[in-house]
Amino acid sequence: MVVAEPELRRQRMVLFRQDSRRGRLVAAASPLAIRDGIRVSMPLSEAKSLLQRSVQQQTDSRFHIFEQDTAADVVALTELADSLGRFSPIVGLEQIEATAAKQGLQPVAILLDVTGLERLFGDETQLAQQIYAHVQQLDYLPRLALANTVGMAWGASRFAHQPWLVIPAEDTQMFSQLPIETLRLAPATVTTLRRLGIEINAQLWQLSRADLAMRFGQEIHRRIDQALGQIAEPVIARQLPPEFQAEQLLDYPTHQRATIEVIIGRLITKICEQLRARQQGALQWTIRLIVPAAPSLEFTVSLFQPTATANHILPLVELQMEQTFSNSRRHSVQVQEIQVNVTAGVLLVEQQRQLFDENPRLDKQALAQLINRLTSRLGQHNVVYPQLQSGAQPEYSYRFRPLVDIHRKRSRQRTTARPQSHVAARPLKIFHPPVAIALRTVGVSCQNPTVAASTLSTGFVLEPTSTATANPSLRQPQTIVRSWGPERIETGWWRGQTVCRDYWRVETARGQQYWVYRDLREKLWFVQGEF
């Protein structure tokens, strides 16, 4: 299953994962990339060759290769599974065996037990079509198969390469022509079988079970019997978190904000009592104001830290209500019903305070309330923190994430800063995009590629090519008095065209220090950051 931004769906997009034995492998691909021959578990180098060959033939240079974020994928898969409860009361995620889990594999499929439910939707075909349409409306590109067993449905959805497919009961002819990977065998077993010339299930079923057991053990027998229904494989249903919600239907509609806020406060207080009884804390609240004969007003309050205290939430609700009513064109809405739901929560952890606590947790609560108020006023995506990610290129070595995010990992482990030489240290401020500059000596331009290619010595002048730069300190030429470097930085081949740069840390006569690099391809100079 692949999820993509709308503008990327019509382009070639490949996600890769890191395998401890086989290196970088394709984890998922867009439909256009699949049409070019990209397959799951294909080596990334082979996939890139196919993409380059395809774009050269079609004079189209647009293709994208991204590293898979497994943690975010599991969260998205779980949320999607929760939304499929309308089609079956038994919805679960693919079960990963212990050996596969040790290799870092994560569930990639959602399983639904729809036995006997097809008549509620018309027939099996209409049920498959409705599930496919529902998932597609959530901006996913699903692969769906409805079969008599879990093993057959899993294999057909991954390797039949059809948007949706219904396999009639007792029909094994189509499944027998699929690759042996549909049986969910270990990669080492698949490799050995392919070396023996066994590529599809029909070839494997013709072999003697005694010979297979002597060579591979019981793995192949178990997977075949699961696919054919001779061994039961029930779907383990996900346990949904408890629902915390409250609502109140008004006798007469009202447009008084004070009355609405009092009712919301009572509902929130009631839910907070339920949360404390279960030792739960809410991270996200959803308030819905139902208006007769008009679209409802709905807003969300997200928190930096979980809480079950109404006084922490009510000021944020008032801020959101003020913004909701000011942005709404209906200034005098008549509210008939008020609903309050907790859409995300976690278990609260109690910690005993020390007798002489110089840093009490009350300060942390004040910080959390400050972050909550800033987020409510400025927006969730404007209060962020930097997160490091793999990559040598400075522009892509970090990304900003919202501080208030229900999916943010909350680790209690303290990270210790590693000592680092001042030469290899990174600046606190990164310019994105980098500022183009020219280097010259007194009266001599230094833009020539052969000049200052290996060193930046005393006497060079840092001169911006454009005086419209946003940083005032870069608007005037400055003389370099000291420099450290160069430090060579190159990017991986999977990011597209290789980036090759030589970086220096320079100090000017004014005492300011900059991170300067020379693009070895374009033979140009840039300022990347300021210390």
Sequence and secondary structure as in RCSB ss.txt:
>XXXX:A:sequence
MVVAEPELRRQRMVLFRQDSRRGRLVAAASPLAIRDGIRVSMPLSEAKSLLQRSVQQQTDSRFHIFEQDTAADVV
ALTELADSLGRFSPIVGLEQIEATAAKQGLQPVAILLDVTGLERLFGDETQLAQQIYAHVQQLDYLPRLALANTV
GMAWGASRFAHQPWLVIPAEDTQMFSQLPIETLRLAPATVTTLRRLGIEINAQLWQLSRADLAMRFGQEIHRRID
QALGQIAEPVIARQLPPEFQAEQLLDYPTHQRATIEVIIGRLITKICEQLRARQQGALQWTIRLIVPAAPSLEFT
VSLFQPTATANHILPLVELQMEQTFSNSRRHSVQVQEIQVNVTAGVLLVEQQRQLFDENPRLDKQALAQLINRLT
SRLGQHNVVYPQLQSGAQPEYSYRFRPLVDIHRKRSRQRTTARPQSHVAARPLKIFHPPVAIALRTVGVSCQNPT
VAASTLSTGFVLEPTSTATANPSLRQPQTIVRSWGPERIETGWWRGQTVCRDYWRVETARGQQYWVYRDLREKLW
FVQGEF
>XXXX:A:secstr
 EE  HHHHTSEEEEEEEETTTEEEEEEE HHHHHTT  TT BHHHHHHHHHHHHHHTT   EEEEE  HHHHHH
HHHHHHHHGGGT S EEE    HHHHHTT     EEE  TTTGGGSSSHHHHHHHHHHHHHHTTEE  EEE SSH
HHHHHHHHHS  SEEE  TT  HHHHTSBGGGG   HHHHHHHHHTT  BHHHHHTS HHHHHHHHTTHHHHHHH
HHHTSS            EEEEEEEEEEE  HHHHHHHHHHHHHHHHHHHHHTTEEEEEEEEEEE TTS  EEEE
EEEEEEE  HHHHHHHHHHHHHHHHHHSS TT  EEEEEEEEEEEEE       SS SS HHHHHHHHHHHHHHH
HHH GGGSEEEEE S SSGGGSEEEEESS TT              TTT   SEEEEEEEEEEEEETTEE  STT
TTSS   TT EEEES TT S GGGSS EEEEEEEEEEEEE  GGGSS  EEEEEEEEETTS EEEEEEETTTTEE
EEEEE 
